[in-house]
Amino acid sequence: MINKKIVTRREFVSNCVKGLCGLGIAGTGMIGMGAAYAGLDLNAELKEEFPPVEARHYKKIENERIECKLCPRKCKVADLERGYCGARENREGTYYTLVHSRVCALNADPIEKKPLFHYLPGTKAYSIATAGCNIECKFCQNWQISQFRPEQIDSVKLPPKRVAINAKTSGCRTIAYTYSEPTIFYEYMYDTVLQAKSMGIGNVMISNGYIMKEPMVELCKELSAVKIDFKAFSEKFYKETCSGELKPVLDTLLTLKDIGIWFELVMLVVPTLNDNENEFKGMCKWILKNLGPDVPVHFTRFHPTYKIKNLPPTPIRTLEKARNIALEIGINYPYVGNAPGHPGEHTYCPKCKEVVINRVGFFIRKIAIEDGKCEDCKHPIAGVWD
């Protein structure tokens, strides 16, 4: 979760600068900008506009209209209009992103918070976001930034090179593009990924998977890992609860599998909406058949928020049922999420069943993996460990 408190841009930067050691502070919220602004003229930085940057992945059509080729919506946008996401604008037949370097949320998070359980456990991720999303989940935890246009959200300018430098100097092994939907700030993410890679920093995309194949393939050539929020195994749920479609997400998962990049799946289990036992079975069978047994699947606890406040938090027994179904079907690494202290948070060796990563919430108690293998029986444990 990000900090829900709305602050002005000046307050945002001022608070961040006061915490020069912010990236060493545990917790949530907008922290750690001190390194970003060290040696810079804060007043000048605050006065800077956010100039538009030409978008990638679109084509020009008749009468100064464009067709966006970034996400499955394929918005056709007239001059001076924007696409569904509200973060891209057509100006005389040229499509522009309005959120390049326009950061509205920033934190140093445990990588487990993403959640990524099989990617450099126990390390930190320098996490950034801009405003906007290309779907609308009625249970969105970060709706204050995902469901607004960029000019409605207080932001600061943070160019790609500065993000990479911040991550490096703060000791973060990775930059995470997260909180809102990174597809919306694709150009900013792509430029930042290149800067980070040149400094030996990893990059992970925390996404809803609602993206076209070409931009996903292009990006994955540079990324280190991906986490996909798999909302449900139901077109009905995607349409009615997320204003989206299931099939494009399935296509993205198949693309990730073909590319060979490390990825993990998260399903937020919402009582009465996507907690059907048959749906769990159908989803796990599809995953096993199409993605293989080693893709981690996190069944995560829902808490009332945004437009769904009439439902209770997910019962733990429902998450346990989903995890047990996954194990029975043959998924090697199913997890119970948002339930700190539950044994379903641990990573178990598929062969000897010993705990190879012991977790409590976002904290690692023990890692018993050596050279990518279980220390006890030497069975390979799928993931990115170094």
Buried (B, 14 or more C-beta within 10 A) or exposed (E): EBBEEEEEBEEBBBBBBEBBEBBEEEEEBBBBBBBBBEEEEEEEBBEEEBEBBEBBBBEEEEEBBBBBBBBBBBBEBEBEBBBBBBBBBBBEBBBBBBBBBBBBBBBBBBBBBBBBBBBBBBBBBBBBBBBBBBBBBBBBBBBBBBBBBBEEBBBBBBBBBBBBBBBBBBEBBBBBBBBBBBBBBBBBBBBBBBBBBEEEBBBBBBBBBBBBBEBBBEBBEBBBBBBBBBBBBBEEBBEEBBBBBBEBBBBBBEBBBEBEBBBBBBBBBBBEBBBBEEBBBEBBBBBBEEBEBBBBBBBBBBBBBBBBEEBEEBEBEBBBBBBEBBBEBBBBBBBBBBBEEBEBBBBBBBBEEBBBBBBEBBEBEEBBBEEEBBBBEEEBBBBBBE
